[in-house]
Amino acid sequence: MPLDIRVRFGRAIRRIREEQGITQEEAAERCSLHRTYYSGIERGIRNVSLVNVEKIAKGLKTILPKIFERV
């Protein structure tokens, strides 16, 4: 059974963040999200809205297709 989309999305943004060498706290700040909310997204326990998906892409200086090709 494939992993939940929330888990796969979280792993994708975690890899992007780690490639950039930034902490979760710094990523959350760049994305204009609370650090605990951002952490929950990476752990796959948050059902993130499209608005916040866009904030994450902008904050991590990437585009949506780059994120979703990793999902």
Secondary structure, DSSP 8 states (H G I E B T S, - for coil): ----HHHHHHHHHHHHHHHHT--HHHHHHHTT--HHHHHHHHTT-S---HHHHHHHHHHTT--HHHHHTT-
